Amino acid sequence: MGSDTKGATTKPRLGNGIEVEEKTGPIDLADVPEEEQKKALQFTAGDMPGPLLEESSFATLFPKYRESYLREAWPLVTKALEKHGVACKLDLVDGSMAVSTTRKTWDPFVILKARDLIKLLARSVPFAQAVRVLDDDMSSDIIKIGSLVQNKERFVKRRQRLLGPGGNTLRAIELLTECYVMIQGSTVSAMGRSTKNLAAVRRIVEDCMKNVHPIYHIKELMIRNELAKDPKLANESWDRFLPRFKKRNVKQPKKKLVKKKKREVFPPAPTPSKIDLQLESGEYFLRPDEKRARELEKKRAKSAETRAQKDAERAKDFVAPKEPAPAVKKQKRESESDKIEALKNKFKAQAQVRDKKRSQGDGAVSDYVQTKKKAKSKA
């Protein structure tokens, strides 16, 4: 009696005695067709019994270069929002757009959709794409990337990676995530039907600003899309199929530090004028005749100086050139040590000759007898 009866079926009897099966357990959404789910979740104009009690409004600013486009497209924006009972206002003086609910608004959530619409228009998304955000199954996300990188040159290079050569990288991201992506300035706008895909776009953009190339995420998304087609892998982990990339720290050349010049607190002194110079020299207070006399003295001194320079230049032609001095031959003088060394060498040579003759043993007798001539010559 105490058994669990959840999900069990009962067979009630009708008046004619026919038994009918009736399910009393929870209903699985997988068994319900998508068309019936949309009909059940659809919100129509007659579902809200009365108007909204309070007015809700949102406003956003837009840059100056979007003014001309918004002025042309604003009638279309007004027409699209009137269908949902939302009022809109374009202020060209303050550069702002505003949306607010009215008594004709029959969907309380549409004001948030209208807020997303004007934000997308302010971020250079065309009206044809931005108006799709009013659909119930469409979501949007605006990613701010301006504060993720401090260096301006590095920020521009990494933002260019999202576009890729000829916009191929951005096109690949849109195809794999099934989202519309728009890069403008320091923000990235994304629109899609799945919040999971919007989260993937945000992860790709933020990692790109953190120096992770989008091609790694693109490869991973391609593998995930192929694995999702296989029903056998629906309940298995996909980690063994996904690529693992190693982080590499590439050393970049260090920039030379440029020493900044010290900024002076006070500005440089102005150049003195002609009157200031006259005041310093006292010429300003002289009489006219004294000024003329001083000017004449200056001219005479200047003319005398130029005349002396010209005379010196003329006199150079009459100056005899210097004749080169005769070269004196330096006689080499032998020192006493050199003479002694020459005598030593001479005596050594004579001794070697004698020793050679004695070793031969066949010398004549006259070689050993001193003659008179030799004695005289020796004397």
C-alpha positions in Angstrom: 0.0 0.0 0.0 2.9 2.3 0.7 4.4 1.8 -2.8 5.3 4.9 -5.0 2.5 5.4 -7.6 4.2 8.3 -9.5 4.2 7.7 -13.3 1.8 4.8 -13.0 -1.2 4.5 -15.3 -4.8 4.0 -14.2 -7.6 2.5 -16.3 -10.9 4.3 -15.6 -14.0 2.8 -16.9 -16.5 4.7 -19.1 -20.2 4.3 -19.1 -20.1 1.8 -21.9 -17.5 -0.4 -20.1 -14.4 0.7 -22.2 -11.1 1.1 -20.3 -9.0 4.2 -21.1 -5.3 4.6 -20.2 -4.5 7.9 -18.5 -1.0 9.1 -17.6 -0.7 10.8 -14.2 3.1 11.4 -14.2 5.2 14.4 -15.4 5.3 15.2 -19.1 8.6 15.1 -21.0 9.2 18.1 -23.3 11.0 15.9 -25.7 7.7 14.1 -26.5 5.9 17.4 -27.2 6.4 18.8 -30.8 8.2 22.1 -31.3 5.2 23.7 -32.9 3.0 23.0 -29.9 5.8 24.3 -27.6 5.9 27.6 -29.5 2.2 28.0 -29.4 2.2 27.4 -25.6 5.0 29.9 -25.0 3.7 32.5 -27.4 2.5 35.8 -25.9 -0.2 37.6 -27.7 -2.0 40.9 -27.3 -5.0 39.5 -25.5 -3.0 37.6 -22.8 -2.5 40.7 -20.6 -5.9 41.8 -19.1 -5.0 45.5 -18.5 -2.3 48.1 -19.3 0.9 48.5 -17.4 0.7 50.4 -14.1 4.1 52.2 -14.4 6.0 53.6 -17.3 9.5 52.1 -18.0 12.0 53.9 -20.2 15.6 53.5 -21.4 17.9 55.9 -23.2 21.4 55.5 -24.8 23.8 57.9 -26.5 25.1 57.5 -30.0 28.3 58.9 -31.7 28.2 61.9 -34.1 29.0 59.8 -37.2 25.7 57.8 -36.7 23.5 60.9 -36.8 22.8 60.9 -40.5 22.0 57.2 -40.7 19.7 57.3 -37.7 17.8 60.3 -39.1 17.1 58.3 -42.2 16.2 55.1 -40.5 14.2 56.5 -37.6 10.8 56.2 -39.4 11.4 52.5 -39.8 12.4 52.2 -36.1 9.2 54.0 -35.1 7.0 51.8 -37.3 8.6 48.6 -35.9 8.1 49.6 -32.3 4.5 50.8 -32.8 3.5 47.2 -33.5 4.5 46.4 -29.9 3.1 49.6 -28.4 6.4 51.2 -27.5 7.2 54.9 -28.0 10.6 56.0 -29.2 12.4 59.4 -29.4 15.5 60.6 -31.3 17.2 63.7 -29.8 19.8 65.0 -32.2 20.8 67.9 -29.9 21.9 65.7 -27.0 22.8 62.8 -29.3 20.5 60.2 -27.6 17.8 57.7 -28.3 15.0 56.8 -25.8 12.3 54.2 -25.7 9.4 54.0 -23.2 6.2 51.9 -22.6 2.7 53.3 -23.3 -0.8 52.3 -22.4 -0.9 50.3 -25.6 2.0 48.1 -24.6 0.7 44.5 -24.4 4.1 42.8 -23.8 5.9 43.7 -20.6 9.2 42.2 -21.8 9.3 44.1 -25.1 10.8 47.2 -23.5 14.0 45.3 -22.8 14.0 44.2 -26.4 13.6 47.8 -27.5 16.5 48.8 -25.2 18.7 46.2 -27.0 17.5 47.6 -30.4 18.7 51.2 -29.7 22.0 49.9 -28.3 22.7 47.9 -31.4 21.8 50.9 -33.6 24.2 53.1 -31.6 27.0 50.5 -32.2 26.7 50.7 -36.0 24.5 47.6 -36.5 22.3 48.1 -39.6 18.6 48.5 -38.9 17.8 45.3 -41.0 19.8 43.2 -38.6 19.1 45.1 -35.4 15.2 44.9 -35.8 15.5 41.1 -35.6 16.2 41.4 -31.8 12.5 42.1 -31.3 11.8 38.5 -32.0 11.2 36.2 -29.0 13.9 33.7 -29.9 16.6 36.3 -30.7 19.1 37.5 -28.1 22.0 40.0 -28.3 25.2 40.7 -26.5 27.5 43.8 -26.6 31.1 43.0 -25.6 33.3 45.9 -24.4 36.9 45.3 -25.4 38.4 48.8 -24.9 39.6 48.2 -21.3 41.0 44.7 -21.9 44.2 46.0 -23.5 46.0 49.1 -22.3 48.5 49.7 -25.2 46.7 51.3 -28.2 48.9 49.7 -30.9 48.5 46.3 -29.4 44.7 46.8 -29.1 44.5 47.6 -32.8 46.5 44.6 -33.8 44.5 42.1 -31.7 41.2 43.6 -32.9 42.4 43.1 -36.5 42.9 39.4 -35.7 39.1 39.1 -35.2 38.5 40.4 -38.7 41.3 38.4 -40.3 42.5 38.9 -43.9 39.6 40.1 -45.9 37.2 39.4 -43.0 37.6 35.6 -43.3 38.1 35.0 -39.6 34.9 37.0 -38.7 33.0 35.1 -41.4 34.2 31.7 -40.0 33.1 32.7 -36.5 29.6 33.7 -37.8 29.2 30.4 -39.6 30.2 28.2 -36.7 28.3 30.1 -34.0 25.3 31.0 -36.2 25.5 34.5 -34.9 25.7 38.0 -36.5 28.9 39.7 -35.2 29.7 43.4 -35.8 33.1 45.0 -34.7 33.0 48.7 -34.2 35.4 50.8 -32.2 35.9 49.4 -28.7 32.8 47.1 -28.7 31.8 43.9 -30.5 28.0 43.4 -31.0 26.6 39.9 -31.4 23.1 38.6 -32.2 22.0 35.0 -32.2 19.1 32.6 -31.3 21.1 30.6 -28.8 22.6 32.0 -25.6 25.2 29.1 -25.8 26.5 30.5 -29.1 26.5 34.0 -27.8 28.7 32.8 -24.9 31.0 31.2 -27.4 31.4 34.5 -29.3 32.1 36.3 -26.1 34.8 33.8 -25.1 36.5 34.0 -28.5 36.5 37.9 -28.4 37.8 38.1 -24.8 40.5 35.5 -25.4 41.6 37.3 -28.6 42.2 40.4 -26.5 44.2 38.2 -24.1 46.6 37.2 -26.9 44.9 33.9 -27.8 44.4 33.7 -31.6 40.8 33.0 -32.7 41.9 30.1 -35.0 42.3 27.9 -32.0 38.7 28.4 -31.0 37.6 28.0 -34.6 39.3 24.6 -34.8 37.6 23.5 -31.5 34.2 24.6 -32.7 34.6 22.7 -36.0 35.4 19.5 -34.1 32.5 20.0 -31.7 30.0 20.5 -34.6 31.2 17.3 -36.2 31.0 15.4 -32.9 27.4 16.7 -32.3 26.3 14.9 -35.5 27.1 11.5 -34.0 24.3 10.3 -31.6 26.6 7.7 -30.0 28.8 10.4 -28.5 25.9 12.4 -27.0 26.4 11.1 -23.5 30.2 10.8 -23.7 33.0 13.2 -22.9 34.6 14.9 -25.9 37.9 15.9 -24.2 39.9 13.2 -26.0 38.8 14.6 -29.3 39.5 18.3 -28.7 42.9 19.7 -29.4 45.2 20.9 -26.6 47.4 23.9 -27.5 50.5 24.7 -25.5 51.1 28.3 -24.5 54.4 29.8 -25.8 55.9 32.9 -24.5 57.5 34.7 -27.5 60.2 37.1 -26.4 59.8 40.4 -28.1 62.6 42.9 -28.5 62.8 45.4 -25.8 62.3 49.0 -26.8 65.0 51.5 -25.9 63.9 53.8 -23.2 63.9 57.4 -24.3 64.8 59.9 -21.5 62.2 62.6 -21.3 63.4 66.1 -21.1 62.8 67.9 -17.9 59.9 70.2 -18.2 60.8 73.6 -16.9 58.4 75.2 -14.5 58.8 78.7 -15.8 58.8 79.6 -19.5 62.0 81.0 -21.2 62.7 84.7 -21.0 61.5 86.6 -24.0 64.0 88.0 -26.5 64.8 91.7 -25.7 63.5 94.2 -28.2 65.4 97.0 -29.8 64.1 99.5 -27.2 65.2 97.2 -24.3 68.7 97.0 -25.7 68.8 100.8 -26.0 67.7 101.2 -22.4 70.4 98.8 -21.2 73.1 100.6 -23.1 71.8 104.1 -22.2 71.4 105.0 -25.9 67.7 105.6 -25.4 68.3 108.7 -23.3 70.8 110.4 -25.7 70.0 113.5 -27.7 69.6 113.1 -31.5 73.0 114.7 -32.3 74.7 112.4 -29.8 73.0 109.4 -31.4 74.3 110.5 -34.8 77.8 110.9 -33.6 77.8 107.4 -32.0 76.4 105.9 -35.2 79.2 107.6 -37.2 81.8 106.2 -34.8 80.4 102.7 -35.2 80.5 103.0 -39.0 84.1 104.3 -39.0 85.2 101.5 -36.7 83.5 98.9 -38.8 85.0 100.3 -42.0 88.5 100.3 -40.5 88.1 96.7 -39.5 87.0 95.6 -43.0 89.9 97.6 -44.5 92.4 95.9 -42.2 91.0 92.4 -43.2 91.3 93.3 -46.9 94.9 94.5 -46.5 95.8 91.3 -44.7 94.4 89.3 -47.6 96.4 91.3 -50.1 99.6 90.9 -48.2 99.3 87.1 -48.2 100.2 87.1 -51.9 103.6 88.8 -51.2 104.8 86.5 -48.4 107.6 84.1 -49.6 106.9 80.5 -49.0 109.0 78.6 -46.6 111.8 76.6 -48.3 112.4 73.0 -47.0 115.6 72.5 -45.0 118.3 70.3 -46.5 118.2 66.7 -45.3 121.2 65.9 -43.0 122.6 62.4 -43.3 123.0 60.8 -40.0 126.3 59.0 -39.7 126.1 55.7 -38.0 128.5 55.5 -35.2 129.5 52.2 -34.0 129.7 51.8 -30.3 132.6 50.3 -28.4 130.6 47.2 -27.6 130.1 46.5 -31.3 133.8 46.7 -32.0 134.6 44.3 -29.1 132.0 41.9 -30.4 133.6 42.0 -33.9 137.1 41.2 -32.5 135.7 38.2 -30.6 134.1 36.8 -33.7 137.4 37.2 -35.6 139.5 35.4 -33.0 137.0 32.6 -32.8 137.2 32.1 -36.6 141.0 32.0 -36.6 141.0 29.4 -33.8 138.6 27.2 -35.7 140.8 27.3 -38.7 143.9 26.2 -36.6 142.0 23.3 -35.0 140.9 22.1 -38.4 144.5 22.0 -39.8 145.8 20.2 -36.7 143.2 17.6 -37.0 144.2 16.9 -40.6 147.9 16.2 -39.5 149.5 16.7 -43.0 150.5 20.3 -42.7 153.9 21.5 -43.9 156.8 22.4 -41.6 156.7 26.0 -42.6 153.3 26.2 -41.0 154.8 25.6 -37.6 158.1 27.7 -38.0 157.9 31.5 -37.7 159.6 33.2 -40.6 161.2 36.6 -40.5 158.7 38.1 -42.7 156.0 37.0 -40.5 157.8 38.2 -37.5 158.3 41.6 -39.1 154.8 41.8 -40.1 153.8 40.9 -36.6 156.2 43.4 -35.2 
